[in-house]
Every structure is written in structure tokens, then in C-alpha cells.
Amino acid sequence: MSSLFQIFIGALLLSLVHASIPNHWLSIVAISRSENWTIPEAMSVTLIAGSAHILSTIIVGIIIGFFGYTLSSSYEFVTKIAAPLVLFILGAIYVILDIKENHIHRYHEHINPGKIIKEKNKNKTAIITSLAIAMFFSPCMEIEAYYFPASTRGWIGIAIVSVVYFIVTLAGMLLLVNLGMRGVQKVNFHFMDHHSRLVSGSVLILLGLLAFFID
């Protein structure tokens, strides 16, 4: 398995997990229904808010990737040991936190649809702006951490993570919001809602192990 293909698969897995976290799209569905927005309107809001969230993650990720790239160009230790270790440790932390606090969702304090819905008297622009700002300031730590090992493959590794994350996450959010607006509620997202840390952490641990044992 080539190193760049590993980077691609890792970015794809993390992006799919990230997009499926209910608070990324369920908040938009709740607000859209409360405001009686049409499906096209809800999709437009998803595009704006989702892009804000994704771009903030990519910006921070590129900064992390820059430092990883700078270090890896001089020290083989970063490529062979440090980068996989970062993924493994962060993954383990997420798993432990999930076990201890599986009743708390890490995005609730950032994106609380109830607070936004209460402001129904505000115009549409104000609501969209509030949601976009909330999403922008809640970047995804899992993806940001993945930029570090990706950067050991140079700027192409950083680019692969950025492109895959942007396309997959935004497409996933748009799909789930569309389904939610159409009343597709039989899919059970309860486990993902309460154990997203466990899933994300497990993926990070797996990627860390692959990066360590597969050259």
C-alpha cells in the first residue's frame, strides 16, 4: 500500500465519520424546519455553514501540516515514530473520554440549535450568520491531527487531506440534511450521536498503527 494511498484512505474514513456526526447536520434540519425553509434553502444554508466549518479546520490543519513538514524534512523520527504516535495517543484520549463522558457530545457547546431557534424573530441572514460563525469556531480536531502524519509526505499529502475532507464532509452534510428535511428519520443515529469520540478515536488508533507498521 503506497503512503499516499494510506493518507487518502485515512482522510476518507475520518471525513465520513465527521460528516455523519448528528450535530453537524441535525442542527441545520431543526433550524430549517423551525423557520419553515424549503429544502433548497436548507441546502444553501448547509453549504454556507458547512463550508465555514470545513475551511476553519483546513486552515488550522495546514498550519499544523506546515510544522510537520518542516520537521519531517530534517528528522526521520517524526515520520516513523512521532506522527503515528500522535494519532495513537489522540485516538486513545478520545476513546477514554467517550467511556467516561459518553452522555456529553463535544459539539453541544459550540452548536446549540435550541439557542438559535429561540431567536426566530431574527431575519434569515442573521440566523445563517450565527450558525456559520458557530460552525467556523468549532473545527474538527481529528482531521487537524491527521494533517501532521500527512505532512510527512510533503505538500501533496496535505493537499490530499484538504481536498478529500472538503468534498466528503460537505457532500455528506448536504445528503443528510436533504434526507432529514424529507422526513427520513428511521435511520438510528443514536450511537453516533453519543459515541462519536469512540468511533473517531478508534479510527485514529487504527491509522496510527497502520502508519507505524506499514512503510
C-alpha positions in Angstrom: 0.0 0.0 0.0 1.5 3.3 -1.0 1.9 6.0 1.6 -0.2 8.5 -0.4 -3.0 5.9 -0.7 -2.8 5.4 3.0 -3.2 9.2 3.5 -6.2 9.1 1.1 -7.9 6.2 2.9 -7.3 7.8 6.3 -8.7 11.2 5.2 -11.7 9.4 3.7 -12.6 7.4 6.8 -12.2 10.5 9.1 -14.3 12.6 6.8 -17.1 10.1 6.6 -17.2 9.8 10.4 -17.1 13.6 10.7 -19.9 14.2 8.3 -22.2 11.7 10.0 -22.0 13.3 13.4 -25.6 14.4 14.0 -24.8 17.8 15.4 -23.2 18.8 12.1 -26.4 18.4 10.1 -29.3 17.8 12.6 -28.9 21.4 13.9 -29.5 22.7 10.4 -32.5 20.5 9.9 -34.0 21.6 13.2 -33.5 25.3 12.4 -34.8 24.9 8.8 -38.0 23.2 9.9 -38.5 25.8 12.7 -38.1 28.6 10.1 -40.2 26.8 7.5 -37.4 26.9 5.0 -37.7 24.9 1.8 -35.3 22.0 1.0 -33.2 24.3 -1.4 -33.0 26.9 1.3 -31.8 24.3 3.8 -29.3 23.0 1.4 -28.0 26.6 0.8 -27.6 27.1 4.5 -25.8 23.8 4.8 -23.4 24.8 2.0 -22.6 28.1 3.8 -22.3 26.8 7.3 -20.6 23.6 6.3 -18.1 25.4 4.2 -17.3 27.7 7.2 -16.7 24.7 9.4 -14.6 22.9 6.9 -12.5 25.9 5.9 -11.6 26.7 9.6 -10.5 23.1 10.0 -8.4 23.2 6.9 -6.7 26.5 7.8 -5.6 25.1 11.2 -4.7 21.8 9.6 -2.4 23.4 7.1 -0.6 25.3 9.8 -0.1 22.0 11.7 0.9 20.4 8.4 3.5 23.1 7.8 5.3 22.4 11.1 5.1 18.7 10.5 6.5 19.1 7.0 9.3 21.3 8.3 10.2 18.8 11.0 9.9 15.7 8.8 12.3 17.1 6.2 15.1 17.0 8.8 14.2 14.2 11.2 13.2 10.7 10.2 12.0 10.2 13.7 9.0 12.4 13.0 8.0 10.3 10.0 8.5 6.9 11.5 7.6 7.3 15.2 6.2 10.8 16.2 3.5 11.1 13.6 1.9 7.7 14.2 2.3 8.2 17.9 0.3 11.5 17.7 -2.6 9.7 16.1 -2.5 6.8 18.5 -2.3 9.0 21.6 -5.1 11.3 20.4 -7.2 8.3 19.4 -6.7 6.8 22.9 -7.7 10.1 24.5 -10.9 10.2 22.5 -11.8 6.6 23.4 -11.2 7.2 27.1 -13.2 10.5 27.1 -16.1 8.6 25.4 -16.0 5.9 28.0 -16.1 8.5 30.8 -18.4 11.0 29.3 -20.5 9.2 26.7 -23.5 11.3 27.6 -21.8 14.5 26.6 -21.5 15.5 22.9 -18.4 17.6 22.3 -20.1 19.9 19.9 -23.1 20.8 22.0 -21.4 23.9 23.5 -20.5 25.1 20.0 -23.6 24.4 18.0 -26.7 24.6 20.0 -29.8 24.7 17.7 -32.0 25.5 20.6 -30.3 28.8 21.2 -30.5 29.7 17.6 -34.1 28.6 17.2 -35.2 30.7 20.1 -34.2 33.7 18.1 -36.8 33.1 15.4 -37.7 36.7 15.2 -34.3 37.4 13.7 -34.1 37.6 9.9 -32.8 34.7 7.8 -29.4 36.4 7.2 -28.8 36.8 10.9 -29.6 33.2 11.6 -27.4 31.9 8.9 -24.6 34.2 10.0 -24.9 33.0 13.6 -24.8 29.3 12.5 -21.9 29.9 10.2 -19.9 31.6 12.9 -20.7 28.8 15.4 -19.5 26.2 12.9 -16.4 28.2 12.0 -15.2 28.3 15.6 -15.7 24.5 16.1 -13.1 23.0 13.8 -12.6 19.2 13.8 -9.6 18.2 16.0 -9.4 14.7 14.5 -8.8 15.9 11.0 -6.4 18.6 12.2 -4.3 16.0 14.0 -4.3 13.9 10.8 -2.5 16.7 8.9 0.6 16.0 11.0 1.3 12.5 9.6 0.0 13.6 6.2 2.6 16.3 6.1 5.4 13.8 6.3 4.5 13.0 2.6 5.0 16.6 1.7 2.6 19.2 0.5 0.8 16.6 -1.7 -0.2 14.8 1.5 -1.6 18.0 2.9 -3.4 18.7 -0.3 -5.0 15.2 -0.4 -6.3 15.5 3.2 -7.7 19.0 2.4 -9.5 18.1 -0.8 -10.9 14.8 0.5 -12.1 16.3 3.7 -13.7 19.3 2.0 -15.6 17.2 -0.7 -16.6 14.2 1.5 -17.7 16.2 4.6 -19.7 18.8 2.6 -21.3 16.2 0.4 -22.2 14.1 3.5 -23.7 17.1 5.3 -25.7 18.0 2.2 -27.0 14.5 1.8 -28.0 14.1 5.4 -29.7 17.5 5.6 -31.6 16.6 2.4 -32.8 13.3 3.9 -33.6 15.0 7.2 -35.7 17.6 5.5 -37.6 14.9 3.6 -38.5 13.3 6.9 -36.1 10.3 6.7 -35.9 9.8 10.4 -35.9 6.0 10.7 -32.1 5.8 10.5 -30.8 5.4 14.0 -28.0 7.9 14.7 -28.2 7.5 18.4 -25.0 5.6 18.7 -23.1 8.1 16.6 -24.5 11.0 18.5 -23.4 9.6 21.8 -20.2 7.8 20.8 -18.7 9.9 18.1 -15.5 10.2 20.2 -15.3 6.4 20.4 -15.6 6.0 16.6 -13.2 8.8 15.8 -10.7 7.7 18.4 -10.8 4.1 17.1 -10.2 5.3 13.5 -7.2 7.4 14.7 -5.7 4.5 16.6 -6.1 2.3 13.5 -4.5 4.9 11.3 -1.6 5.3 13.8 -0.9 1.6 13.9 -1.0 1.4 10.1 1.4 4.3 9.8 3.8 2.7 12.2 3.8 -0.8 10.9 3.3 -0.2 7.1 6.1 1.6 5.4 
